[in-house]
Amino acid sequence: MNSNYYKLLLLGGAVRLYFSQTSLAPLIGNRVEFATPLNSFKRLQEGVFLLQQGVDPYSGDLVHESPLLLKALSGILINYAQVLPLLYILLDLCTATLLCLLGHTFVKQKLQQQKGECEEYAKDTEELQYTDEDKSHIPELVLLAYLFNPLTIMSCIGLTSTVLSNLLLALILYSMVKRQLLICTVLLAFETVRNLYPFVLIAPLILLFARRSVPMGIAIFIIFVTSCFAVAGANFLVMNSWNYLDGTLGFIFFFRDLQPNIGLFWYFFTEMFEHFRTMFLITFQLNATVLYLVPLSLKLRKEPLLLATVLIALMAVFRAYPSLGDVGFYLALLPLWRRCWKFMAHGFVVFTFFLITLSMMGAFWHLWIYAGSANANFYFGATLAFSTGQIFLITDLLFAHVKREFCLYNGQKIMIDGEEARILLE
């Protein structure tokens, strides 16, 4: 890492430290766009207090963080609560550093891959290929995209546990590109027991480490499942009870809290007749997990990191309790695919969607909850449009990748009957 990266890290930390000392921090900590029943700092505080008092935090329906993290943070929350914002800032800076190192390693691997394939590339594709300049440029873009994204900044100053989730996901992705199978699998198991949805990342792990070896793929899956049981056992040792499973994974799967958020679940299940709930609950959870897993894994079998990026983005859209901090994380991964940007056709549309819907969310929430001049339909309309914008972004990235791969081998200009043809994906 060069000196520019350290300057950006210091500046990013300073921005977070400044805003953490303002009245914005507690405001963000109470906003439904950032704080959900899963990542709320107030609920974390309540869980630590109950644990210290010898009361099972999962006997009610308020605490949904894993016992290991409650135990790990209890000492800091009780004895050093005043330095907790600094801890969250340091964790966020660690995430940014890991993403920067991820970008550097990724570009190096792409350059090595290109050396072996360059003879097969068409002549007019130089701008589609990674260059030596990308080894410094792309990591810097990733760093900028994470450190100075308002979504990640506000998620950090609001003390949401999304900061911890982002750190674990960054560690998983970095372990993937460094080919550290055991570390990657254990971290993925820990995050799966916390938040359920990351288990889909086992697909890019198997594609990366097993390649075409079926026994190796089965072995990786067995290691992952064993790690999940080990993490669950460690949580049991903390609580001496299995109640936490229903309070964490069960709470996520059965969607028991209808508090509004930026996702799609809350409005639908508020209006749902009870006797239809189970069927649609399974449908929604399948949509958030395995529905896209097989087709995407088949299409992106040669690009495990892109597959992981897309799966993380889909999790941020379709999970039961999403937050804007989840969105900020996958947006920071987009510079890795800078060489696909040429073919992304909906950048302005997506930017407009994001800008307008994020502005409307706060306004509609105030009109609904405080002014009483609107209703839930207004707020859900804004969140639905925001999710639509994210889907536009994800599909645009996938189409751009497919077009880039085609043009690398066939050229950017394809002549038919002496005229330049136009490439369309239908």
Summary of the structure (lengths in Angstrom):
residues: 426
radius of gyration: 22.2
end to end distance: 42.3
largest distance: 80.2
contacts: 1372
relative contact order: 0.11
helix: 75%
strand: 1%
